[in-house]
Amino acid sequence: MAVVLYSSLGMMAAATLSPARFPLSPDAVVERYSAACHEQGTRLYGSSMEVYITAKLPKLDKQGRLHALRHISKVGFVTYEALEFEGDTTIRNSVIARYLAAETQTGAGGVVSLDMTPANYTFKYKGLSGEYGRQVYVFGLTPRKKRIGLFKGELSVDSRTYLPLRASGRFAKNPSILVRRIEFVREYEIHDGIAITRRIQSTVQTRLFGKAELTVEFSHLSPPENFASPATCSRLRGVSSSRAEML
């Protein structure tokens, strides 16, 4: 079983979309969103953060939690330094370890980009919404190719910074024959012009263990020396195109 990422629908009420007009055309919003994401692309290289990964196998009544440090090198490579694990060894070996391995596979050394950009997705404007106390543009995303790591779902874009606030959906291609379906929600916080991943929650329907639930929480950012502001030392943006290894 390979585990990628899912979502907690209970944490967030469904957004009410409005077809109201806004000053920019949908194409212009997508263009500004793409530019904003490109600009922040490498700003967290050389940083590290704390990560808590909690996983459950409800059918087997097993659960576990890993506390680790996640380091991003100055060239974008990601490594994990395990600090503490508590719980069942099945969770550690069959869920959490495979999630980390899946992050390595989707990284592919940065050769294949999985970014939420027009190069990988078609964007369809769905309406305006209010999320996290902000007005957001909501787009439906459809992958241009059925490739591991890409998904079909929704993207919420902040109307002030044009950075992502929330992404959710179902992965277009399963990473293993042991996986039936993967769904996820990724939530961001915006600090100093950077979208920083706050939480990723996923559910994976597997052939061996039934449903697997995974929550990844990011905190205590130690930013690189050239980062904009020390006040941002709260969360770290997870990098989807990365290499990961368990130390």
N, C-alpha and C positions, 0 to 999 in steps of 0.2 A: 504494500500500500504506500503510495506517495501522497503526501499531504501538502497542499498549497494553502489557500486562505479563504475564509468565509465571513459571515455576518450575523450580528445579533439584532434581529428585527425588533426585539422587545425593548431595546435601549432607545429607540428613536421612533417617534410617531411618523406615520407616512406623510410626506409633504403634500400639500394641496397646491396643484399647479394652476397657474393662471395664464391664459393666452394673451395677456396684455402686451402692448407694444413697448419697446424700449428704444433708447436713442440710437443704438448701434444695430446693424443687421446681424443675424445669426452668424453669417460668414465672417464679419468683422470681429465678433466676440471670439470665435474659434481662432482667428489669426492672432489676436492679442493674447489669448490663453497660450497658444503655442510659443509665442515669443517670450512670455513670462516664464514658462517651464524651461525653455532653452537657456534663459539667462541665469536661472538658479541651479542649473545642472550640476556643477562641480563645487558649489560653495560649501558643501559639508564634507568634502574630501579632507581627511586628516582629523576627523572628529570621532568621538565615541559616545556611547550611551548605555544606560542600564536597560535590560529587557527582561520581562517576566513572561514566560510561555506556559500557559495552563492548558492541559488537554484532558479530555474525558472520553471514555468508551462506555456509554450508558448501558448498553446491552450486557456488558461483562461486569458492570459496577466497578470500574477501575478509573483512577485519575492520578494525575501527577503534575508537578510544577517545577520548572527550571528557572533559576535566577542566573543571568549571565551578563557579560559585557559584550557589546557589539561594536567592533572597531571598523572604521572605514579608512583605508590607507590613503596616502596622498595621490594615488593613481586610481582610486575607486574600488580596490579589492576589499571584500568584507570577510572578517574572521570573528569567531565567537570564543570568548573565554568563559568557560563554565565556572560558576561560583558555588552553586548549591543546587541539589535536586532532592525533592521529597516526593514520595509516592510510589506507585507500582512500576516495576522494571519493564513491564510490557508497554506502558505509556512512554517511558524513556526511549526504548529501543525501536518500537514499531510506529510511534506517532511523532514524537518530538524530533528524534534523530532523522526521520525521513522528511520531516518538514525542512530541516536544515539542508539535507541533501537536495531537496527539490529547489531550494533557493540557489544552490550551486548550479544545477542543471539549467534553470531559467536564465541565469547570468550568462553562461556561455562565453565568458570572457569579454562581454560587451560587443561581440561580433553581430549578434542579432538583437535589435532593439525591441523592447516590449512596451515602450512609452505609450501613453494615452494621447497620441497625436494623429493628425490626418494621414500620416504615412502608414499607420497601422489600422486606422478605423475610419468608417464613415460616421459623420456627426449629423444627427437629426434633432432640430430644436423642438422641445416639448413644452416649454413655458417658463414663467417666472415662479419662484417659490421663496418662502422665508425659512431659513435654516440657521441654527446657532446665532440667532439675532441678526442675521445678515440677509440681504436680498441676493438670491443666486439665480443664475441661468441654468436650466436643467436640459441636458442633451441625452438622447439615446445613442449608445455606441454599438456598432456592429463591426466585428473584425473583418478586415479585407481578406485575410487568409485564416484557415482553420489551423492554428498553430498553438503548441503548448505555451501557456502563459498569457495568451490573449483571452478576452472574455466578451460576452454579450450582456449589456446592462445599461446603467445610467451613470452619468457624471454631473455633479453639481459644481458650478464655477462661480466663485465670488465676484460680485459685480463691481467691486472697487479695485481689487488687485489682479483679477483675472487668473487667480490661482485655484487649484482644486480644493474643495472642502469635503467632498464625499464621493466615493466611487463604490458601486455595488453591481453584482450580477452573477452569472454562471460561466465557468470556464468553457471555452469553445472546444477544447480537446483535452481528454483525460491523460494524465502523465503515466498511467499504468493500467493494465488490463484488470487489476484488482480494484480499481476505482470506478464506481458507477456515475457519480456526479459530484461536482464541487461548486459551492456557492459561497460568496463572501461579501463583506462590507468593510471598506477601509475609510477611516475618519482622519481628517487632517486638522491641524491648528496652523494659523498663519502668524509668524513672528518675523519682523524685520524684512519683509518681502520674500519670505521663504515658506513654502507649504511643508510642514513637518508632520509626519505620521504620528498620530496619537494612539490609535488602537486599530488592530485588524482582528476581525472575528470571522471564523469560517466553519462551515459544516461540510463534512465529506461522507458520502454514502459509499461504504466499502463492501466488497463481496465476502470478506473474511470476518470482520468485526461488527458489521452493521454500521450505525452512525458514529462518526468520530467528530468531536467538537474541539475547536482550537481557538484560543484567545492569545493574542500577542500584544502586550502593552509596553510602550516606550516612555522613558523618563530620564531625567538628570543628564541632559546633554552636556558634554565637555567639548566645546566648539574648537575648531582650528584657530590658530593665532590671528588669521585675517578675517575672522567672522565679524559681522556688523556690530553686535552688541552682546555684552555679558548677560543681559536680561533674558536672552533666548535660551539660557541653560535649563530648560524644562522638558523639552521633547526633542526627538530627532526624527527627521523624515526617513522612512524606510526606503531603501533603494531597490527597486525591483530588478534592475539589470545589474547583477552583482555576483561575486563569487563568495561562497560561504564555506567555512569548515569548522568542525567542533574541535576545540583544543583540549 
